[in-house]
Amino acid sequence: MRVNSLGLHTSLLRLPHNEWEKRAFEIIRQQKLRNSELERKQGEQNILLEFPKSENIDQIMESSKRLGSTNVNLNYEAKGGKNEDVEYQLMAKRLGFEAKWKPLIQYLSSLGLNECHFARIYNRHKPTLQTKAASAQERMDFLRGVGVKTEDLVKIIVKQPQILGYTIENNIKPHIDFLRGLGVPDSRLGQIITANPSFFSYSLELSLKPRVRFLIEEVGIKRTDLAKVVILGPQTLRQPAEAMKSRLEFFSKELGASKGNLVKMVTKHPQLLHYSIKDGIQLRINFLRSIGMNDADIVKILTRLPQILSLSVEKNLRPKYSYLVKELENGVESLSVHPLYFSISLKRRIWPRHRFLTSMKKVANKPFPVKALLVNDECFCGRWAHTTLQDYQAFRQLLLGELAGEVSEKQGHVIKYRT
């Protein structure tokens, strides 16, 4: 049976419209069965060890080692003790914890931290484990009060264990007030803290305020846009001014970007201020040049879509460009008009829409209209496909489901075009 460049049976593209939904449901059913079987097999691999009542922790440790496990789920109750006491003794012996750390470890465990997390904290910042449990709880409760999700506390503590020792009045609250002063709404505080917990380790007067002044005075960011920049790129606040300056100078010298261009780029995608020049920015620029863009075109496309600098050349930009030229029969000039083409999914939008319109013979002339790929599904179905949203969704599900089935059956098969 013939397959197309994506490894999909070409016969699927010739199915009558009334068969799309039927086949789509069948694909979904088969995929669910495969997932259920996988979950069942994974569940069988989870071992629950039941030990007889004993006070000999060394004996339990030895049994654990023989079974090749260092994170054992114990169904055990020591004489006169509790499960958690034995579990703590096991972990403490493995990691070299002190007995006085137990209250803090138990509190952190209640948040969802496990032994692997504690090992990382121990290796990265051992003094943190001397924090009193009551103090740590007060600080974490405060963070939850300003919008940090409980499940995100684990990420924050593992990334920045020192946060357990930061006082509310002298550190945490002043830093949060600083964010509010930039115009960051309370609804976004938790998001910024989770993305950049090391923010609390920087001095307000010596680091954070000078960086904000740099963004305003040197980069040209409007005060009204500061909150947007911080929300989109929380890491910007920890980037030294000299490092940010070097990236701006690179764009000016390498591409001839004006200050106006740079302001728009940073406002839309402040992350570019901490991308590697050699291994990040330069690689993307070289790719755009390699497909025929001149520097003026590159500045134009980066001003409109600076997020291109975050996309992988080999896994994203090159496959999309290849599909644009070979399948959609467009030239590089279409990217200057429609740079958003690079921002949409090849597998989930570009490919299904292209196949849908061509299979229905809705596109008579070439090149394929890139505009048809940029609108939402409702507009695409109404304006371009002249069909129902349900018909298109069934067709797309059929293609994606069949593609998933092909990959599942042929392990190691490499898809030519990836998202």
Disulfide bonds with the S-S distance in Angstrom:
none
